[in-house]
Amino acid sequence: MTEQEPRVTITPYPDGPFIVRGSAQLIDDRGRPIERHRRTVALCRCGASAIKPWCDGTHKLSGFRTDR
């Protein structure tokens, strides 16, 4: 990371997605980059999103719960 690059953070939201801020590169299960259209993205962790890997809010309807 250079001085010009902002820090990358990944924040787990209680009972919700991981929020990724910064220029982290996301890779799919085949090792291919996943194109991002925003600097901050929400990644699904409930497994029920219709637009994986992105969160679509389905965790609220499915009753998804986390310890953190």
Contacts in CASP RR format, 6 or more apart in sequence:
PFRMAT RR
TARGET T0000
AUTHOR 0000-0000-0000
METHOD contacts of the structure
MODEL  1
MTEQEPRVTITPYPDGPFIVRGSAQLIDDRGRPIERHRRTVALCRCGASA
IKPWCDGTHKLSGFRTDR
1 7 0 8 1.000
1 8 0 8 1.000
5 23 0 8 1.000
6 21 0 8 1.000
6 22 0 8 1.000
6 23 0 8 1.000
7 22 0 8 1.000
8 20 0 8 1.000
8 21 0 8 1.000
8 22 0 8 1.000
8 23 0 8 1.000
8 24 0 8 1.000
9 19 0 8 1.000
9 20 0 8 1.000
9 21 0 8 1.000
9 22 0 8 1.000
10 18 0 8 1.000
10 19 0 8 1.000
10 20 0 8 1.000
10 21 0 8 1.000
10 24 0 8 1.000
11 18 0 8 1.000
11 19 0 8 1.000
11 21 0 8 1.000
12 18 0 8 1.000
12 45 0 8 1.000
12 66 0 8 1.000
12 68 0 8 1.000
13 19 0 8 1.000
14 66 0 8 1.000
14 68 0 8 1.000
15 59 0 8 1.000
15 63 0 8 1.000
15 64 0 8 1.000
15 65 0 8 1.000
15 66 0 8 1.000
16 45 0 8 1.000
16 46 0 8 1.000
16 55 0 8 1.000
16 57 0 8 1.000
16 59 0 8 1.000
16 64 0 8 1.000
16 66 0 8 1.000
17 42 0 8 1.000
17 43 0 8 1.000
17 44 0 8 1.000
17 45 0 8 1.000
17 55 0 8 1.000
17 57 0 8 1.000
17 59 0 8 1.000
18 42 0 8 1.000
18 43 0 8 1.000
18 45 0 8 1.000
19 40 0 8 1.000
19 41 0 8 1.000
19 42 0 8 1.000
19 43 0 8 1.000
20 26 0 8 1.000
20 40 0 8 1.000
20 41 0 8 1.000
20 42 0 8 1.000
20 43 0 8 1.000
21 39 0 8 1.000
21 40 0 8 1.000
22 39 0 8 1.000
22 40 0 8 1.000
23 39 0 8 1.000
25 33 0 8 1.000
26 33 0 8 1.000
26 34 0 8 1.000
26 36 0 8 1.000
26 41 0 8 1.000
26 43 0 8 1.000
26 53 0 8 1.000
27 33 0 8 1.000
27 34 0 8 1.000
28 34 0 8 1.000
28 53 0 8 1.000
34 53 0 8 1.000
41 54 0 8 1.000
42 54 0 8 1.000
42 55 0 8 1.000
43 53 0 8 1.000
43 54 0 8 1.000
43 55 0 8 1.000
44 52 0 8 1.000
44 53 0 8 1.000
44 54 0 8 1.000
44 55 0 8 1.000
44 56 0 8 1.000
44 58 0 8 1.000
44 59 0 8 1.000
45 55 0 8 1.000
45 59 0 8 1.000
45 64 0 8 1.000
45 66 0 8 1.000
46 58 0 8 1.000
46 59 0 8 1.000
46 62 0 8 1.000
46 63 0 8 1.000
46 64 0 8 1.000
47 58 0 8 1.000
48 58 0 8 1.000
48 59 0 8 1.000
48 61 0 8 1.000
48 62 0 8 1.000
48 64 0 8 1.000
49 55 0 8 1.000
49 56 0 8 1.000
49 57 0 8 1.000
49 58 0 8 1.000
49 59 0 8 1.000
50 56 0 8 1.000
50 58 0 8 1.000
END
